[in-house]
C-alpha cells in the first residue's frame, strides 16, 4: 500500500479536514462546484510539480483533467438547481 502523504502530515490533514468542513457549511447548490474548483486547482498544482521530473504525457493528462473540472465547476455554478425550493 502506498503511504498517504496527507495522513503523514498532521498540518495538511488538519487543513484538508477544515476545508471539507467549510465545503459542508456551504449551501448544497454550490458545494459540488466549489469542490470541483478546488480539486482542479490542486490537480493543476500537482501537474506543474510533476512537470519538473515526470513524463510529459502524464502532466498533460492532469492539466486536461484540471481544465475539465474547472469547466464542470463553471457549468454547475451557472446551472439553476431545480431540486431546491424557490
C-alpha positions as CSV (number, residue, x, y, z in Angstrom):
1,X,0.0,0.0,0.0
2,X,1.3,3.5,-0.9
3,X,1.7,5.8,2.1
4,X,-0.7,8.7,2.1
5,X,1.3,12.0,2.3
6,X,-1.6,13.9,3.8
7,X,-2.1,11.3,6.6
8,X,1.7,11.5,7.3
9,X,1.5,15.3,7.8
10,X,-0.8,16.4,10.6
11,X,-0.9,20.0,9.5
12,X,-2.0,19.0,5.9
13,X,-4.6,16.6,7.4
14,X,-5.9,19.4,9.6
15,X,-6.2,21.8,6.6
16,X,-8.0,19.1,4.5
17,X,-10.4,18.4,7.3
18,X,-11.1,22.2,7.8
19,X,-11.6,22.6,4.0
20,X,-14.1,19.7,4.0
21,X,-16.0,21.3,6.9
22,X,-16.1,24.6,5.1
23,X,-17.5,22.8,2.0
24,X,-20.1,21.1,4.2
25,X,-21.1,24.5,5.5
26,X,-21.8,25.9,2.1
27,X,-25.2,25.8,0.5
28,X,-25.8,22.5,-1.1
29,X,-26.4,24.1,-4.5
30,X,-22.7,25.3,-4.7
31,X,-20.8,22.5,-2.8
32,X,-20.1,20.4,-5.9
33,X,-19.0,23.3,-7.9
34,X,-16.7,24.6,-5.2
35,X,-15.2,21.1,-4.5
36,X,-14.5,20.7,-8.3
37,X,-12.9,24.1,-8.5
38,X,-10.7,23.4,-5.5
39,X,-9.8,20.0,-6.9
40,X,-8.9,21.4,-10.3
41,X,-6.6,23.9,-8.6
42,X,-4.8,21.2,-6.7
43,X,-4.6,18.9,-9.7
44,X,-3.1,21.7,-11.7
45,X,-0.6,22.3,-8.9
46,X,0.4,18.7,-8.9
47,X,0.8,18.7,-12.7
48,X,3.2,21.6,-12.5
49,X,5.2,19.9,-9.7
50,X,5.3,16.7,-11.8
51,X,6.4,18.6,-14.9
52,X,9.9,19.0,-13.3
53,X,10.6,15.3,-13.2
54,X,7.8,13.1,-14.8
55,X,6.7,12.1,-18.2
56,X,5.1,14.9,-20.2
57,X,2.1,12.7,-21.2
58,X,1.1,12.3,-17.5
59,X,1.5,16.0,-16.9
60,X,-0.6,16.9,-19.9
61,X,-3.3,14.5,-18.8
62,X,-3.5,16.1,-15.4
63,X,-3.7,19.6,-16.9
64,X,-6.5,18.4,-19.2
65,X,-8.4,16.8,-16.3
66,X,-8.0,20.0,-14.3
67,X,-9.4,22.1,-17.1
68,X,-12.3,19.7,-17.5
69,X,-13.0,20.0,-13.8
70,X,-12.9,23.8,-14.0
71,X,-15.4,23.8,-16.9
72,X,-17.7,21.4,-15.0
73,X,-17.5,23.6,-11.9
74,X,-18.4,26.6,-14.0
75,X,-21.3,24.7,-15.7
76,X,-22.6,23.7,-12.3
77,X,-22.4,27.1,-10.8
78,X,-24.3,28.6,-13.8
79,X,-27.0,25.9,-13.9
80,X,-30.0,26.7,-11.8
81,X,-30.6,24.0,-9.2
82,X,-34.1,22.7,-9.6
83,X,-34.0,20.4,-6.5
84,X,-34.1,23.3,-4.1
85,X,-37.4,25.1,-3.3
86,X,-37.7,28.7,-4.5
